[in-house]
Amino acid sequence: MANRSYLYSADSMPNEAELPKRIRCISEHNWDIPLAHKLMVGRGTTIVPSMIWNPPIGIAADYADGAALLRDFLRAVGKGLEDDAEFAQCVARTTAHLEKQQAKYFVLETGEIISMSGDDPAASVRRLVSDDIPDAVAKAEAAIAGRNDDWLTSVRADWQRHFASFYSEALYFSFPA
């Protein structure tokens, strides 16, 4: 079994007392927290209790702003992949799913990925929120503005690793409606 990052949407943030009332499945990605997940939780990012595991290792963020950032970045990436039908299909599936599963917040579950390092899970999530996610957002914003062409070229060359996650209404960890 692969270790995965899981991305959900919800109309409220998880808290110590209860899970959000309606949790919608967005995406899961094997063996990594992909760039797409980092960008989607890149606006209004905060650490929240996990909906799956005990430590406070969930990450919540503003859905509308995170989805907009990803869409803008996918347009920038696509400017160098106009003839790549597989990329175009990936973008179409992703954006359609994001529209269908829209809510107020994204919730990223990191437990399986951060547990692979053997480091303290809470410290790993703090690093994600304070360093990794803001770094990814800054690079994406610069690329969108035309100021980070070398990085954008490297993302295009390996776009599957960054964007070709499994998007579905049912993930390995799903929640009752």
C-alpha positions as CSV (number, residue, x, y, z in Angstrom):
1,M,0.0,0.0,0.0
2,A,1.3,3.5,-0.9
3,N,1.5,6.3,1.6
4,R,-0.6,9.2,0.4
5,S,-1.6,12.8,1.1
6,Y,-5.3,13.3,1.1
7,L,-7.1,16.5,0.2
8,Y,-10.7,17.3,1.2
9,S,-13.1,20.2,1.2
10,A,-15.4,21.1,4.0
11,D,-17.7,24.0,5.0
12,S,-16.0,24.3,8.4
13,M,-12.6,23.6,9.8
14,P,-12.0,20.4,11.8
15,N,-11.8,21.2,15.5
16,E,-11.1,19.2,18.7
17,A,-14.8,18.7,19.3
18,E,-16.0,17.4,15.9
19,L,-15.4,16.9,12.3
20,P,-16.9,19.3,9.8
21,K,-20.6,18.4,8.9
22,R,-20.0,17.6,5.2
23,I,-16.6,16.5,4.0
24,R,-16.1,16.1,0.3
25,C,-13.2,14.1,-1.2
26,I,-10.9,16.0,-3.6
27,S,-7.7,14.1,-4.2
28,E,-5.1,11.7,-3.0
29,H,-1.5,11.4,-4.1
30,N,0.9,8.6,-3.6
31,W,4.3,9.0,-1.8
32,D,4.3,12.8,-1.7
33,I,2.5,16.0,-1.0
34,P,2.4,17.3,-4.6
35,L,2.8,20.9,-5.7
36,A,-0.9,21.0,-6.5
37,H,-2.0,20.1,-3.0
38,K,0.5,22.7,-1.6
39,L,-0.9,25.4,-3.8
40,M,-4.5,24.6,-2.9
41,V,-3.8,25.0,0.8
42,G,-1.6,28.0,0.2
43,R,-4.1,30.8,1.1
44,G,-5.2,31.3,4.7
45,T,-3.2,28.3,5.7
46,T,-3.6,27.0,9.3
47,I,-2.9,23.9,11.3
48,V,-6.0,22.0,12.5
49,P,-6.7,18.7,14.2
50,S,-6.5,15.8,11.8
51,M,-9.7,14.2,10.7
52,I,-8.0,10.8,10.5
53,W,-5.1,10.7,13.0
54,N,-4.6,11.9,16.6
55,P,-1.9,14.5,16.3
56,P,-2.8,18.0,15.2
57,I,-1.4,17.4,11.7
58,G,-4.2,18.6,9.4
59,I,-3.8,21.7,7.3
60,A,-6.8,23.9,6.4
61,A,-7.0,26.8,4.0
62,D,-9.3,29.0,2.0
63,Y,-10.9,27.0,-0.8
64,A,-11.7,29.7,-3.3
65,D,-8.4,31.4,-3.1
66,G,-6.4,28.1,-3.2
67,A,-8.4,26.8,-6.2
68,A,-7.9,30.1,-8.0
69,L,-4.1,30.0,-7.4
70,L,-4.0,26.5,-8.8
71,R,-6.1,27.4,-11.8
72,D,-3.8,30.4,-12.5
73,F,-0.7,28.3,-12.2
74,L,-2.1,25.6,-14.4
75,R,-2.7,28.2,-17.1
76,A,0.9,29.4,-16.8
77,V,2.2,25.8,-17.0
78,G,-0.1,25.1,-20.0
79,K,1.4,27.9,-22.0
80,G,4.4,25.6,-22.6
81,L,2.3,22.5,-23.1
82,E,-0.3,23.5,-25.7
83,D,0.2,20.3,-27.7
84,D,0.1,17.9,-24.8
85,A,-3.4,16.4,-24.8
86,E,-2.7,14.4,-21.6
87,F,-1.9,17.7,-19.7
88,A,-5.1,19.3,-21.1
89,Q,-7.2,16.3,-20.0
90,C,-5.6,16.4,-16.5
91,V,-6.4,20.2,-16.2
92,A,-10.0,19.6,-17.4
93,R,-10.6,16.8,-14.9
94,T,-9.0,18.7,-12.0
95,T,-10.9,21.9,-12.6
96,A,-14.2,20.1,-13.1
97,H,-13.7,18.2,-9.9
98,L,-12.8,21.3,-7.9
99,E,-15.9,23.0,-9.1
100,K,-18.1,20.0,-8.2
101,Q,-16.6,19.6,-4.7
102,Q,-16.4,23.2,-3.8
103,A,-16.7,24.3,-0.1
104,K,-15.4,27.0,2.2
105,Y,-12.1,25.2,3.1
106,F,-9.6,22.7,1.8
107,V,-8.3,20.3,4.4
108,L,-5.0,18.5,3.7
109,E,-4.3,15.3,5.6
110,T,-0.5,14.7,5.8
111,G,-0.2,11.8,8.3
112,E,0.9,9.0,6.0
113,I,3.5,11.2,4.2
114,I,5.1,12.9,7.2
115,S,5.3,9.6,9.1
116,M,7.7,8.3,6.5
117,S,10.5,10.6,7.7
118,G,10.5,9.4,11.3
119,D,10.5,13.1,12.5
120,D,8.0,14.5,15.0
121,P,4.7,14.7,13.0
122,A,3.6,18.0,14.6
123,A,7.0,19.6,13.8
124,S,6.9,18.3,10.3
125,V,3.5,19.9,9.7
126,R,4.7,23.2,11.2
127,R,7.6,23.2,8.7
128,L,5.1,22.5,5.9
129,V,3.0,25.5,6.9
130,S,5.8,27.9,7.7
131,D,8.3,26.9,4.9
132,D,7.3,24.5,2.2
133,I,3.8,25.7,1.4
134,P,4.7,29.4,1.4
135,D,7.8,28.6,-0.7
136,A,5.7,26.8,-3.3
137,V,3.1,29.6,-3.4
138,A,5.8,32.3,-3.8
139,K,7.4,30.3,-6.7
140,A,4.0,29.8,-8.4
141,E,3.1,33.5,-8.0
142,A,6.4,34.5,-9.5
143,A,5.9,32.1,-12.4
144,I,2.4,33.4,-13.0
145,A,3.8,36.9,-13.1
146,G,6.5,35.8,-15.6
147,R,9.4,36.1,-13.2
148,N,10.3,32.4,-12.6
149,D,10.7,30.9,-16.0
150,D,13.4,28.4,-15.0
151,W,11.3,26.9,-12.3
152,L,8.2,26.9,-14.5
153,T,10.2,25.0,-17.2
154,S,11.2,22.4,-14.6
155,V,7.5,22.0,-13.5
156,R,6.4,21.6,-17.1
157,A,9.0,18.9,-17.7
158,D,7.6,16.8,-14.8
159,W,4.0,18.0,-14.7
160,Q,2.6,14.5,-13.9
161,R,4.4,14.4,-10.6
162,H,3.0,17.8,-9.6
163,F,-0.6,17.6,-11.0
164,A,-1.6,14.0,-12.0
165,S,-3.1,13.0,-8.6
166,F,-6.2,10.8,-8.2
167,Y,-9.3,13.1,-8.1
168,S,-12.4,11.3,-7.0
169,E,-15.6,11.6,-4.8
170,A,-14.3,8.5,-2.9
171,L,-10.7,8.3,-1.5
172,Y,-9.0,5.6,0.6
173,F,-10.2,7.6,3.7
174,S,-13.7,8.8,2.9
175,F,-16.3,10.3,5.3
176,P,-20.1,9.6,5.5
177,A,-22.2,12.3,3.8
